[in-house]
Amino acid sequence: MPTWILAAVSLPGLYGIVRGITLWPDLPALPRLRAWLGWTQVALTVAFVAVCLVVAWPKA
């Protein structure tokens, strides 16, 4: 598998990680609905990165 495919697949996950890091300090102070959406984004990002690693990393 070409390396550029692994990079292209991981870009959304990397964006989510950066977005999650910038959002992380504000999560406890956010209103309930906004905090729930933030935690959901963090969980989905971690799940997406895990799936990318399981699927693409062994084949790279």
N, CA and C atoms as a LAMMPS dump frame, in Angstrom:
ITEM: TIMESTEP
0
ITEM: NUMBER OF ATOMS
180
ITEM: BOX BOUNDS ff ff ff
-5.0000000000000000e+02 5.0000000000000000e+02
-5.0000000000000000e+02 5.0000000000000000e+02
-5.0000000000000000e+02 5.0000000000000000e+02
ITEM: ATOMS id mol type element x y z
1 1 1 N 0.858 -1.172 0
2 1 2 C 0 0 0
3 1 3 C 0.905 1.236 0
4 2 1 N 0.655 2.165 -0.928
5 2 2 C 1.475 3.379 -0.951
6 2 3 C 1.294 4.215 0.318
7 3 1 N 2.349 4.879 0.696
8 3 2 C 2.323 5.688 1.915
9 3 3 C 1.342 6.844 1.81
10 4 1 N 1.149 7.385 0.598
11 4 2 C 0.254 8.536 0.454
12 4 3 C -1.184 8.159 0.778
13 5 1 N -1.566 6.893 0.547
14 5 2 C -2.923 6.455 0.897
15 5 3 C -3.084 6.462 2.413
16 6 1 N -2.089 5.965 3.128
17 6 2 C -2.13 5.988 4.592
18 6 3 C -2.208 7.423 5.099
19 7 1 N -1.446 8.319 4.479
20 7 2 C -1.48 9.726 4.882
21 7 3 C -2.849 10.336 4.601
22 8 1 N -3.425 10.046 3.438
23 8 2 C -4.737 10.607 3.088
24 8 3 C -5.824 10.097 4.021
25 9 1 N -5.74 8.841 4.4
26 9 2 C -6.747 8.265 5.293
27 9 3 C -6.61 8.836 6.699
28 10 1 N -5.394 9.15 7.112
29 10 2 C -5.19 9.626 8.482
30 10 3 C -5.43 11.124 8.651
31 11 1 N -5.545 11.886 7.56
32 11 2 C -5.735 13.334 7.683
33 11 3 C -6.984 13.722 8.469
34 12 1 N -8.16 13.13 8.212
35 12 2 C -9.319 13.505 9.035
36 12 3 C -9.111 13.192 10.52
37 13 1 N -8.447 12.086 10.803
38 13 2 C -8.166 11.748 12.193
39 13 3 C -7.215 12.74 12.838
40 14 1 N -6.201 13.153 12.088
41 14 2 C -5.264 14.145 12.614
42 14 3 C -5.961 15.479 12.849
43 15 1 N -6.847 15.855 11.934
44 15 2 C -7.618 17.088 12.135
45 15 3 C -8.456 16.979 13.411
46 16 1 N -9.092 15.83 13.604
47 16 2 C -9.904 15.63 14.801
48 16 3 C -9.079 15.693 16.077
49 17 1 N -7.865 15.15 16.029
50 17 2 C -6.991 15.196 17.201
51 17 3 C -6.619 16.641 17.526
52 18 1 N -6.229 17.396 16.501
53 18 2 C -5.867 18.801 16.728
54 18 3 C -7.07 19.577 17.237
55 19 1 N -8.233 19.344 16.647
56 19 2 C -9.454 20.031 17.082
57 19 3 C -9.797 19.628 18.517
58 20 1 N -9.631 18.346 18.839
59 20 2 C -9.914 17.882 20.193
60 20 3 C -8.972 18.477 21.223
61 21 1 N -7.69 18.618 20.855
62 21 2 C -6.723 19.206 21.783
63 21 3 C -7.071 20.66 22.059
64 22 1 N -7.485 21.389 21.02
65 22 2 C -7.842 22.792 21.231
66 22 3 C -9.141 22.923 22.007
67 23 1 N -10.015 21.931 21.9
68 23 2 C -11.298 21.972 22.601
69 23 3 C -11.189 21.423 24.027
70 24 1 N -10.192 20.588 24.289
71 24 2 C -10.069 19.858 25.555
72 24 3 C -10.149 20.741 26.799
73 25 1 N -9.407 21.87 26.892
74 25 2 C -9.467 22.669 28.121
75 25 3 C -10.845 23.273 28.376
76 26 1 N -11.633 23.455 27.331
77 26 2 C -12.94 24.099 27.482
78 26 3 C -14.062 23.116 27.791
79 27 1 N -13.826 21.819 27.637
80 27 2 C -14.923 20.852 27.778
81 27 3 C -15.647 20.933 29.121
82 28 1 N -14.964 20.967 30.264
83 28 2 C -15.711 21.011 31.529
84 28 3 C -16.526 22.289 31.714
85 29 1 N -16.109 23.393 31.089
86 29 2 C -16.788 24.672 31.294
87 29 3 C -17.919 24.92 30.301
88 30 1 N -18.044 24.076 29.3
89 30 2 C -19.065 24.298 28.277
90 30 3 C -20.452 23.936 28.798
91 31 1 N -21.499 24.514 28.206
92 31 2 C -22.859 24.081 28.551
93 31 3 C -23.033 22.59 28.258
94 32 1 N -24.025 21.977 28.878
95 32 2 C -24.18 20.516 28.801
96 32 3 C -24.229 19.986 27.369
97 33 1 N -25.036 20.589 26.516
98 33 2 C -25.175 20.077 25.153
99 33 3 C -23.867 20.228 24.389
100 34 1 N -23.236 21.356 24.522
101 34 2 C -21.977 21.596 23.795
102 34 3 C -20.876 20.675 24.32
103 35 1 N -20.83 20.448 25.622
104 35 2 C -19.832 19.536 26.186
105 35 3 C -20.07 18.114 25.685
106 36 1 N -21.327 17.706 25.61
107 36 2 C -21.65 16.363 25.114
108 36 3 C -21.175 16.204 23.678
109 37 1 N -21.389 17.224 22.855
110 37 2 C -20.928 17.172 21.467
111 37 3 C -19.405 17.126 21.398
112 38 1 N -18.744 17.856 22.282
113 38 2 C -17.281 17.833 22.311
114 38 3 C -16.737 16.469 22.691
115 39 1 N -17.301 15.863 23.728
116 39 2 C -16.863 14.523 24.143
117 39 3 C -17.15 13.494 23.057
118 40 1 N -18.28 13.648 22.362
119 40 2 C -18.603 12.742 21.26
120 40 3 C -17.577 12.879 20.149
121 41 1 N -17.174 14.107 19.855
122 41 2 C -16.159 14.331 18.828
123 41 3 C -14.835 13.682 19.228
124 42 1 N -14.461 13.806 20.473
125 42 2 C -13.219 13.184 20.945
126 42 3 C -13.302 11.665 20.805
127 43 1 N -14.413 11.072 21.22
128 43 2 C -14.573 9.615 21.142
129 43 3 C -14.562 9.129 19.698
130 44 1 N -15.267 9.823 18.816
131 44 2 C -15.3 9.421 17.411
132 44 3 C -13.929 9.567 16.756
133 45 1 N -13.191 10.586 17.131
134 45 2 C -11.848 10.769 16.58
135 45 3 C -10.931 9.631 17.005
136 46 1 N -10.976 9.272 18.274
137 46 2 C -10.145 8.165 18.764
138 46 3 C -10.533 6.861 18.069
139 47 1 N -11.825 6.621 17.905
140 47 2 C -12.284 5.41 17.221
141 47 3 C -11.829 5.402 15.764
142 48 1 N -11.93 6.543 15.089
143 48 2 C -11.525 6.626 13.689
144 48 3 C -10.034 6.362 13.529
145 49 1 N -9.232 6.95 14.388
146 49 2 C -7.784 6.737 14.322
147 49 3 C -7.453 5.273 14.596
148 50 1 N -8.133 4.657 15.548
149 50 2 C -7.896 3.241 15.85
150 50 3 C -8.233 2.362 14.653
151 51 1 N -9.35 2.635 14.001
152 51 2 C -9.738 1.853 12.818
153 51 3 C -8.714 2.044 11.701
154 52 1 N -8.274 3.276 11.484
155 52 2 C -7.26 3.535 10.453
156 52 3 C -5.975 2.77 10.744
157 53 1 N -5.566 2.751 12
158 53 2 C -4.343 2.032 12.35
159 53 3 C -4.497 0.532 12.15
160 54 1 N -5.641 -0.01 12.534
161 54 2 C -5.863 -1.454 12.402
162 54 3 C -5.927 -1.86 10.936
163 55 1 N -6.573 -1.036 10.108
164 55 2 C -6.768 -1.399 8.702
165 55 3 C -5.534 -1.095 7.861
166 56 1 N -4.977 0.092 8.009
167 56 2 C -3.952 0.544 7.072
168 56 3 C -2.524 0.269 7.526
169 57 1 N -2.248 0.324 8.803
170 57 2 C -0.862 0.222 9.271
171 57 3 C -0.194 -1.109 8.914
172 58 1 N -0.833 -2.26 9.136
173 58 2 C -0.15 -3.523 8.81
174 58 3 C 0.155 -3.667 7.32
175 59 1 N -0.616 -3.009 6.467
176 59 2 C -0.43 -3.149 5.03
177 59 3 C 0.554 -2.131 4.469
178 60 1 N 0.933 -1.15 5.273
179 60 2 C 1.804 -0.078 4.754
180 60 3 C 3.23 -0.566 4.569
